[in-house]
Amino acid sequence: MSNQERFDYAIQTILNQTDRGKGIGTLGEKVLHAIVKLYKEEDVNKHEQKLGTYVADIFTGHSVLEIQTRQFAKLRAKLACFLAEYPVTIVYPIPARKWLVWIDPKTGEATKERRSPKRGDVYDCLKELYAIKPYLDHPNLTIELLFVDLKEYRLLNGWSEDRKKGSRREDRIPIAYDHSTMIGGKHGYDVLLPESLLAPFTSADYAKHAHIHSKRAQIALTILKSLSMIQPCGKKGRFTLYEKMGGTADSSAKSATRTR
């Protein structure tokens, strides 16, 4: 089966279980996590396997897969244990396209879905990568950025007048596979360096070429410095200048693996 066919199968299987009251709610497992886990491994006997003092989402017998929808910091202890023994892949779902549905927590009434103008990209993983920065250069670690279309359900329970700001996200339901990008391990992190970015450059230059906010650019530069992919090379006013190391500029499009 193709990636899309396997993903569709996982969606149908998990949503059918949820409709029948099986599995998901009783285990406290969110639907997105459950669907991605089944997509990555159809043999449920390989799910939730105990390795030492920790439980792996998937253990194939020779490698570990962890499905992490947020908060990579919670993986630190597991990574310290698993990486010493096995190749580990962290699968991180990112919304390629997203439709929002708002739910009134009092009446249960749902609004008509509306598409968010934001499109997901590789820079959406920066905050999570920073949380596991000491492990990023481990040869056993690979990160799969799994881009999916999804519907996000949020409760109208926020503090603003329209009750949207500060609201709680109830769940995210995938509706289609888009593509995957592999980083880390043998794939490297060159995809985080825009090809159009010429040295020397500042954090503002990076933000402009990556089309991201300045705060996110600072996180990216910290990660890239820790991976010895860039280094400071001077000053431009109050801004630090950086240069690429190891000829990354020419190879950025080749290092990450993208699968449709």
C-alpha positions as CSV (number, residue, x, y, z in Angstrom):
1,M,0.0,0.0,0.0
2,S,1.0,3.6,-0.6
3,N,1.6,6.0,2.3
4,Q,-1.8,7.5,1.7
5,E,-3.5,4.2,1.6
6,R,-1.9,3.1,4.9
7,F,-2.8,6.4,6.5
8,D,-6.4,6.1,5.3
9,Y,-6.6,2.6,6.7
10,A,-5.3,3.9,10.1
11,I,-7.9,6.7,10.1
12,Q,-10.8,4.4,9.3
13,T,-9.7,1.8,11.9
14,I,-9.2,4.2,14.8
15,L,-12.3,6.3,14.1
16,N,-14.4,3.1,14.0
17,Q,-13.0,2.0,17.3
18,T,-13.7,5.5,18.8
19,D,-17.3,5.4,17.5
20,R,-17.8,2.1,19.2
21,G,-16.3,3.2,22.5
22,K,-13.2,1.1,22.2
23,G,-9.6,1.7,23.1
24,I,-9.0,5.4,22.7
25,G,-10.9,7.0,25.5
26,T,-10.3,4.3,28.1
27,L,-6.5,4.6,27.6
28,G,-6.6,8.4,27.5
29,E,-5.0,8.3,24.1
30,K,-5.7,11.1,21.7
31,V,-7.0,10.2,18.2
32,L,-4.1,11.8,16.3
33,H,-1.5,9.8,18.4
34,A,-3.5,6.5,17.9
35,I,-3.9,7.0,14.1
36,V,-0.2,7.8,13.6
37,K,0.9,4.9,15.7
38,L,-1.2,2.5,13.6
39,Y,0.0,4.1,10.4
40,K,3.6,3.5,11.4
41,E,3.0,-0.1,12.6
42,E,-0.1,-2.1,11.7
43,D,1.0,-5.0,14.0
44,V,-0.6,-3.9,17.3
45,N,1.5,-6.6,19.1
46,K,4.5,-4.3,18.6
47,H,2.7,-1.3,20.2
48,E,3.3,-0.3,23.8
49,Q,6.3,-2.5,24.4
50,K,8.3,-2.3,27.7
51,L,12.0,-1.8,27.3
52,G,13.8,-1.6,30.6
53,T,11.9,0.8,32.8
54,Y,10.1,2.6,29.9
55,V,7.4,1.7,27.5
56,A,8.0,2.4,23.8
57,D,5.1,3.4,21.6
58,I,6.4,0.9,19.0
59,F,9.2,-1.6,19.2
60,T,9.9,-3.5,16.0
61,G,12.4,-5.9,17.6
62,H,15.4,-3.9,16.4
63,S,14.2,-0.2,16.5
64,V,12.0,2.1,18.5
65,L,9.4,4.6,17.3
66,E,8.0,7.3,19.5
67,I,4.9,9.2,18.4
68,Q,5.1,12.6,19.9
69,T,2.4,15.2,19.1
70,R,4.0,17.8,21.4
71,Q,6.3,18.3,24.5
72,F,9.5,16.6,23.3
73,A,10.9,17.4,26.8
74,K,9.0,14.4,28.1
75,L,11.1,12.2,25.9
76,R,14.5,13.0,27.5
77,A,14.6,10.2,29.9
78,K,13.4,7.7,27.3
79,L,16.0,8.9,24.8
80,A,18.8,8.5,27.3
81,C,17.8,4.9,27.7
82,F,16.7,3.9,24.2
83,L,19.4,5.6,22.1
84,A,22.1,3.6,23.9
85,E,20.6,0.4,22.6
86,Y,18.5,1.0,19.5
87,P,17.9,3.3,16.5
88,V,15.1,5.6,17.6
89,T,12.7,7.6,15.3
90,I,10.5,10.3,16.8
91,V,7.4,10.8,14.6
92,Y,6.1,14.4,14.9
93,P,2.8,15.2,13.2
94,I,2.6,18.7,11.8
95,P,-0.6,20.2,10.2
96,A,0.1,20.7,6.5
97,R,-3.4,22.2,6.3
98,K,-5.8,22.7,9.2
99,W,-9.5,23.2,9.6
100,L,-10.8,24.6,12.9
101,V,-14.1,23.6,14.5
102,W,-15.2,25.4,17.7
103,I,-17.4,23.6,20.2
104,D,-19.5,25.3,22.9
105,P,-18.7,23.3,26.1
106,K,-22.1,24.0,27.5
107,T,-24.4,23.0,24.6
108,G,-22.0,20.8,22.6
109,E,-22.9,22.8,19.5
110,A,-20.1,22.9,16.9
111,T,-19.4,25.7,14.4
112,K,-18.9,25.1,10.7
113,E,-15.3,24.2,10.0
114,R,-13.1,27.0,8.7
115,R,-9.7,26.5,7.1
116,S,-6.7,28.2,8.7
117,P,-4.6,30.2,6.3
118,K,-1.4,28.9,7.9
119,R,0.5,26.1,6.2
120,G,2.8,23.8,8.1
121,D,6.6,23.7,7.4
122,V,9.8,22.2,8.8
123,Y,10.3,25.2,11.1
124,D,7.3,24.2,13.1
125,C,9.5,21.6,14.8
126,L,12.1,24.1,16.2
127,K,10.6,24.5,19.7
128,E,10.4,20.7,20.1
129,L,14.0,20.2,18.8
130,Y,15.3,22.7,21.3
131,A,13.8,20.6,24.1
132,I,16.0,17.6,23.2
133,K,19.0,19.6,21.9
134,P,21.6,17.4,23.7
135,Y,20.4,14.4,21.7
136,L,20.0,15.9,18.2
137,D,23.5,14.8,17.0
138,H,23.2,11.2,18.3
139,P,23.7,8.9,15.3
140,N,20.8,6.7,16.4
141,L,18.2,9.5,16.4
142,T,16.0,10.2,13.4
143,I,13.0,12.6,13.4
144,E,10.2,12.1,11.0
145,L,8.2,15.3,10.4
146,L,4.8,13.9,9.3
147,F,2.7,16.5,7.5
148,V,-1.0,15.7,7.6
149,D,-4.2,17.5,6.9
150,L,-6.4,17.6,10.0
151,K,-9.4,19.0,11.7
152,E,-8.7,20.7,15.0
153,Y,-11.5,20.8,17.6
154,R,-11.3,23.5,20.2
155,L,-13.6,24.4,23.1
156,L,-15.0,27.9,23.4
157,N,-13.8,28.3,26.9
158,G,-11.1,31.1,26.6
159,W,-10.9,34.3,28.5
160,S,-11.5,36.7,25.5
161,E,-14.8,38.1,24.5
162,D,-15.2,35.6,21.7
163,R,-14.0,32.9,24.1
164,K,-11.2,31.8,21.7
165,K,-8.0,33.3,23.2
166,G,-6.8,30.9,25.8
167,S,-9.2,28.2,24.7
168,R,-8.4,24.5,25.2
169,R,-7.7,22.2,22.3
170,E,-10.0,19.1,22.6
171,D,-8.5,16.9,19.8
172,R,-7.1,16.8,16.3
173,I,-8.5,14.4,13.8
174,P,-6.3,13.6,10.7
175,I,-8.1,13.5,7.4
176,A,-5.2,13.0,4.9
177,Y,-1.5,12.2,4.5
178,D,0.5,14.9,2.8
179,H,4.2,14.1,3.0
180,S,7.1,13.2,5.4
181,T,10.5,14.9,5.9
182,M,13.2,13.0,7.7
183,I,15.9,14.8,9.6
184,G,18.6,13.9,12.0
185,G,20.8,10.8,11.9
186,K,22.0,10.1,8.3
187,H,19.7,12.7,6.9
188,G,21.2,15.7,8.8
189,Y,19.6,19.0,9.6
190,D,20.5,21.0,6.5
191,V,16.8,21.5,5.7
192,L,16.8,24.0,8.5
193,L,19.2,26.3,6.6
194,P,17.4,28.1,3.8
195,E,19.2,27.7,0.4
196,S,18.8,31.4,-0.3
197,L,20.6,32.4,2.9
198,L,24.1,33.8,2.1
199,A,26.9,34.3,4.6
200,P,27.5,36.3,6.6
201,F,24.0,36.6,8.0
202,T,22.2,37.8,11.1
203,S,19.2,36.4,12.9
204,A,17.1,38.9,11.1
205,D,18.4,37.6,7.7
206,Y,17.6,34.1,8.8
207,A,14.1,35.0,9.8
208,K,13.5,36.7,6.5
209,H,14.7,33.8,4.4
210,A,13.0,31.2,6.5
211,H,9.8,33.2,6.6
212,I,9.5,32.9,10.4
213,H,9.2,35.1,13.4
214,S,12.5,36.5,14.9
215,K,12.0,34.5,18.2
216,R,11.7,31.3,16.2
217,A,14.8,32.3,14.3
218,Q,16.8,32.7,17.5
219,I,15.8,29.1,18.5
220,A,16.9,27.8,15.1
221,L,20.3,29.5,15.3
222,T,20.9,28.1,18.8
223,I,20.1,24.6,17.5
224,L,22.3,25.0,14.4
225,K,25.2,26.3,16.6
226,S,24.9,23.3,18.9
227,L,25.1,21.1,15.8
228,S,28.2,22.9,14.6
229,M,26.4,23.9,11.4
230,I,27.0,27.6,11.8
231,Q,29.4,29.7,13.8
232,P,29.7,33.4,14.8
233,C,32.0,35.3,12.5
234,G,31.7,39.0,13.6
235,K,29.2,41.7,14.4
236,K,27.0,44.0,12.4
237,G,26.0,46.7,14.8
238,R,24.4,45.0,17.8
239,F,23.7,41.8,15.7
240,T,25.9,38.8,15.6
241,L,27.0,37.6,12.2
242,Y,27.0,33.9,11.3
243,E,28.5,31.8,8.6
244,K,27.7,28.2,7.5
245,M,30.1,25.4,8.2
246,G,30.9,22.4,6.1
247,G,29.4,23.6,2.8
248,T,25.8,23.3,4.1
249,A,24.5,25.9,1.6
250,D,24.9,23.7,-1.4
251,S,23.5,20.5,0.2
252,S,20.4,21.7,2.0
253,A,18.0,20.5,-0.5
254,K,19.6,17.1,-0.7
255,S,20.0,16.2,3.0
256,A,16.4,15.8,4.1
257,T,14.4,13.0,2.8
258,R,10.8,13.9,1.7
259,T,8.3,11.2,1.1
260,R,4.9,11.6,-0.5
